[in-house]
Amino acid sequence: MITVSRSRRVVMRKTAEQISEVGRRQGLSTERIAEAISAQVPEMAPLEAWRLALGWSRSATIAHVGALYRSRGLLPPGLSQPMLCRWEHHRSEWPSEEYAEALCTVYEARTDQLGLDRRSMGPRQHRGGYSAPAVKACATPAREMRTMTTAAGLPAVRESLHLALLVEPAGSSTVVELAEAAIEHYALGYSKHPPATLFGEVHQARGLLSQALTQDQISETVGTDVRRAVGWLSALMGNLAFHLDDYTGARAHLATAVTYGDRAGDARLSAWSWGAQAMVARAAGHHTTALTYAERAASIAPAGLARAQVSAWARVPSLAALGRDRDTDGALVAATRELEADAQGWAPGRFGFDAAEYALHEADAQRVLGRTDRARACAETSLAAATEATPSWAAASLVMAQAEAAEHPADAAQRATEVLSLIPADRLRATSRTRLAQLATVLGTTDASGTEQLRERVRALPPPIGPHGEAMSA
């Protein structure tokens, strides 16, 4: 076994990270980058070289392995950073057959590329409990091993709605039920899909429903329900456009949602859409306009959860951006009271609310008001309530990084880099991209560890939408 000092390992890792960064910018394959790392850092084990070639931290690898297990209907394994560290640094210790398969799959590599082919694989203790035989799985890159995901359900939901409208083009109670089920499916799965993918599906579903409104035979009751559904689909499109950095498109879709909410008599839809308009205006730097929209939303929102969401999501950040600290605190108190008075509490779904989102908005507001300690505490609460590698986790991580940037720049850079390692570019929302850019600018005044790497990775991010109107991916 090769003995390598701690200081030498630090140098090795930094060298490998630099090679990886340059290679990814040049568009080299992971295999080519790993080979370059091994050539320049011969003491490094192939398993570690391949991970660094991907630009992943150990926690990122663990998250990907966990996601692989969940995609196959299994609980994530007990893989830990110390285990992965031992496999990378001690040539006498090896992952089990099951773990070797998982690493080959998430790294998209063969056993010989990861240096795992030198051991004799014994019989599995739980044959069939994970997936295909390990040797076959490790010999096949993950890109060829496709498993069923919720993404496959998106077009199926739209097709079901289409089939129902073919039978009853003027709509019916059945069509309305299908439309409501589709909206619920899109809302609950909002964070599971790249925004551009979900936007396309919602757009097509709205187009199908809008055709029913042109039919002379449509009844008044069904027409009202269909208009409500069209309104909620428009609201979804507005939110998705915003997360794709398309502010003008978001405003158009949200204005449509308000119109249909008013026509259908759905105060919650209208209030939510005005709240989203406040979000768009605030992101564009129009804080006074944002507060006007937020106050309008609050004035019509139904009591309880809906009003609490408008207060925390629209009024609180708008007031904080204007430096109105007392009013911000009052809006937070009002939101808490509304939640406590609502028997349903934290309803799930994009149009509902949850503890992670509430704490996130408070953390961001406290940060903007300069209350760094309170911002960090709220961000910690949001992180604890969020699932790792989800958009809400990314948002909370970046707010935390922004809050700790002044006093702990290296920690802030590491936290932001972790987000970039775990969230693919096509799933990175515009809000997170903005926070990353702001953080990179703030950290540009320091030479703390990891800050230059973060700035390079932020600069290398592809835009959400390319110059030809196509969604970009990592």
N, C-alpha and C positions, 0 to 999 in steps of 0.2 A: 504494500500500500504506500502511495506517495504521500509524504507528510508536507503540508503546506501551511505556512504561518498565517495568522489572522491578517496581518498587514499585507502580505502578498495576495491573499484572497480579495481584499478590497481593491487592490490594483488590477487584479485579473477581472473582477466584475466590471469595473469602470471601463477597462479596455474593451471588454466584450460588448458592453452597452453602446460604446461609441461606434464599434464596427457594425452593430445591429442597426443603429440609427442611420448611419450612412447607407448601408445596404438597402434598407426599406425605402429611403428617399430615392435611391437609384432604381427601385422596382425589382430588386433581386429576389429570387425565391428564398424561402426559409432554409432549404437545403444548402443553397450557395452561401448564405450568410453563416450558417452553422459551420460549414467547411472552413470559411475564412476565420472564424473565431478559433476553431481547433488548430488551425495552422499557426496563428499568432499567439495563442495561449495554450500550448500543448499540455500543460498540467490539468486543464479543465476537462472534466468528464463530459462525454457526448450528451448525456441527459441534461446537464446544466447548460451546455452550449446551445442546445436546441431550444430550450426554454427562453434563454436570453435572445436568441435569434428572432423569436416571435415577439420579443419586447414585453414578455410577461413577468410579473412578480410571482413568488410562490403562492401568495394568496389568490392571484388570478388563476393559476393552474388549479387550485383546489376548487374555486368557484366553477370553472369549466367542467371539471370532473363531476361535481355535484349536479350541474345542469344536465350532463349526459345521463346520469342515473335517473333523474326525475323525468327526462324525456322518454325513458323506457319503463316508467311506472314503478320505479324503485326508490327507496329512501337513499339519500346520499350516504356514502361510506364515511368511515372515521378518519379519512386522510387529514394529516396535519402538516404544518410547516416543518416541525422537527423531523418527521418521517421523510419528507421530500428532501430535506437538507442532508440527512444521513445517506440516502440513496445517491445523491449527487456527489458527496464528498468522501464517502467510504466505499471503496471498490469491493470490499468484502460483504457489503450489505446490499440486498436486492429487493425490489418490490415483488409481491406475490404475483402469481399468474394473472389474477383478476386485475390487480392494480396496473400491471404491465400492459394489459389490454386497454385499460382506460386511458393510460398515458399515450399509448400509440394512437388511439382514436382522437383524443382532443388535440394532440400535437400534429396530427396528420402525418405520421411517420411510421417507418418499419422498425422492427426490433433491432436490426443491425445499425440503423441510423442513430438510435438512442443508446447503443451499447448494451442492449439487454439480451443479445443473442448468445452470449458467452456462457450462460448458465443452463443447466439441464432442467427443463420445466417438468415438475412432477405432476401427479394426478390432482385434479381440482377437488377441493373439499365439498363444494356446493355446485356440482355440475348442473348447468342449465339455469342457475339462479341469477345470472347476470345477462348474458346474451349468447352470441355464437361462440364456438370454440376459440380460445385465445389465440392460437397460432394463426388461424385464418383471419381473425379480426386484426391482429397486429400486422399482418402482411398486406392488408388492404387499407389505403388511406381513407380517412373519415369522409372525404367528399364523395366517396362511392357508397357509403353506408347511410342511406337516407331512412329516417324514421318518421312516423306520423307526428305532425305537430298541429297546433291550433291554426297555423297559417293555412292548412289544407281545408279548414272549416269555413274560411271567409267566403270563397266563391260559392260554396254549397249553400250557405245561408241566403245569399243573393239569388241563386238559382231557384230556391224554394219559393221565394217571394215572386219571382218571375213566373213560375209555373202557376201559382195561384191567380195571378193577374191575367194569365192567358185564358183561364176558365171564367173569371169574373172581372173583365176589364174595367168595369165601373166601381170595383171595390165591393167589399162586404165586411161583415164582422170577422170572418175568417182572415181576410186580407189584413185588416187592422191588427188582429192578434199576431199575425206573422210579422208585420212591420214593427210592432212593439217588441217582439222577441228579437228581431234583427238589431234594433237600437240597443237593447240590453246586451246582446252579444258583443256589439262593437264597443260599448261603453266599458263593460267588464274586462274585455280583452285589449283595451286601449294601449296599455303599456307593453303588451306582448309582441307587438308588430312594429316594424319600421313605419314612421308616420306616412311616408309616401305610398306604401303598400295599402295601408288602411284607408288613406284618403281616396284612392282609386275605387275601392270597394264601396265606400259610403256614397261616393259620387254616383256610381252606377245604380245603387239602391234608391237614391233620391230620384234619379231620372225615371226609374220604373214607376215609382209612386206618383210622380207629378203627372204622368200620362192619365192616371185615373181621374185627376181633377178636371180634365178636359172633356170627360164623358157626360153627355146630357142626362144619362140615366142615374147618375150618382145621387144617393139620398142625402138629405141635409145632415143627418146624424153621422153617416159614414164620411161625408165630406169634411165635417169638423175634425173627426178623428184622423183622417188622412192628412189634413193640413197641419195638425199637431205633430204627426210623425215627420212630415217634411220639414217642419221647423226644427225638431230635435236633430235630424240628420244634417241640416244646415249649420246648427250649432256645433256639431261634431266636426264638420268640415272647416268651420272657422277656427276652432281650436287646433286642428291638425295643420292648417295653413300657417298659423302663428308659430307652431313648433318647427315648421319648415322655413321659417324666416321670411314668409310672404305676408307682410303686414297689410298691404292693400287688398289682397285676396281675403285675408281674415276679416277685415272690416266689411267687405261685401257680403260674405256668407253670414256674418253675425247680424248685419242689418236685416238680411232676409229672415233670419231666425226670429228677430224681434217682431217683424211684420206678421209672420205666421203665428207666433205666440199670442200676439194681440188679437188676431182674427179668430183664433181657436179658443180664446179666453183662458189660456194657460199662463197664469201669473208667474209660476216658477220658471217656465221656459223664457219668458220675457226678461225676468230679473237675472237669470243666469247669463243670458246673452248680453245684457247691459254690463254685467260684471266682467264678462270676457272682453267687451269693448274697452273697459277701463284698463284691463291688463295690456291690451295692444297699445293704447295711447301712452301708458306709462313706459312701456318698452321703447317707444319712439321719443321719449323725453318730454311728452306733453302732460305734465303732472296736474295742472289745473283742470284740463279737459278730462283727465282720468278720474279725478275726484268728482267731477260733475256726473260722469257716467256711473260711478260707484254709488253716489247718493241717490241717483235715480233708481238704480237697482235695489238699494235698500228700502226705498219708499214703497216698492210694489212686491217685494219678496214675501212669501208666506212665512208666518212665524215658525220658529224652531230651526231645524237643520238648514233649510234653504237660506234663511236670513243670516244664520251664523256663518255660512260659507261666504256669502256676499261680504259680510263685515270683515272676516279674516283674509279673504282672498283679494277683495277689491278696495275696501275702504282703508284697512290698516296700512298696506304698502303705499297707497296714494298719499295718505296723511303723513307717513314717515318721510316720503320723498320731499314733501313740502316743509319738513322740519317741525311739524306740529306735534311735539312729543306728548303733551297732555291729551290731545284729541286721539292720538294713536292708542294710548293706554286705555282711554274710555271705550274705543272701538273694540279692543281686545276683551275688556270686561263684558261688553254687550254681547260679543260672540259667545263667550263662555256661558253667560246666562241663558242664551237661546238654546245652546246645546244641552244644558242641564234640564231645561224645561221640555225637551223633546223626548218622548218615550222611546223613539226608535234609536236615539243616540247616533253613533257613527255609522251611517248607512254606507254600504260598499258601492263602488262604481265611480266612473269618471264624473257623473253628475251628482254624486253624493259627496261624502267628505270622509276623512279618516284622521287618526291621531298624528300620523307622520306629516300629512299636509298642513294641518293646523299648526303644529310646532315649527314647520319650515317657514311659514309666513311670519310667525312671530320672530323667529331667529333672524330672518332677513331684515325685518323692520328694526329690530334692536341693533343690528349691525349698522344700518343706515343712520340711525340716531347716535351712533358712537358708543353704544353700551356693549362693549366687546365681551365682557364676562357673561352677561345675560344672553348675548347672541350665541356664544359657544355652548352654554347650558341648554338652550332651546334646540340648537343643532344636534347636540348629543341625544336629546329626547327623540328628535325626528329620525336620526340614524338608528336608534334602538328599535323604533317601530317599523322601519322600512326593511324590505328584503334586499339583500346584497345584489348588486349589479342590475338593479331596476332603475328606471328614470327618477323615482322619488329618492332612492339611495344616492344617486349621482348628484341630485340637486342639494340634498342635505350635506353631502361630503364637500361640495364646492362652497356652500355658504360657510361651513365650518372652516375651510381653508382660507376664505376671505377674512374671516374673523380673527384667525390666528397668524395672518401673514406678517403683521407688523412686529410681533414679538417672537414668533417662531417661523421664520421664512422657510427653513429647510423642511419642517413638518408640513407646512402648507403645500410646498412643491411636491413632496412625496404623496400627499393625499390626492392632489389633482392628477398626478401621473398615474395613480392607481385607477382613477376614473377612466382615463384614456386607455388603460390596459384592459379594463373589464367591459367597457361599453363600445361596441363597434361604431364607426363613424356614421353609418346610415341610421343608427338608433339614437344618436346624440342630438338632443333637442336644441333648438336655437337658444333657449334660455340658458342651458348649460354651456353652450359655445360662448355666449356673451360673458358668463361668469369666468370661464377659462381665459378669455381674452383680457378681461379686467384684471384677473389675478396675475397673468403673465406680465402685464404692464406694471403693476405694483411691485412685483418681484424683480423687475428689470433694474431696479436701483440697488440690488444686493447681489453679492456673489456667493450666497449660501449654497450648500450642496444641493444639487438637483434642479436649481432654478434655470440654468441654461438649457438643460435637457427638456424641461417643461416648455420653455419658450419655443424651442425647435419643433417639438411635437404639436404645439398649438398652431404654429405657422404652417405645418405640413398637412393640417386637416383639410380634406376636400370640402367644398361648399355643399350644403344640403341639396341644392338644385344646380346642375351644371349650366354652362352658357347656352346649351341647346334645349333647355327645359326638361332634362332627364334627371331623375333622382340619382345622386352620387352615393357610392358605398366605399368602404375601406378597401 
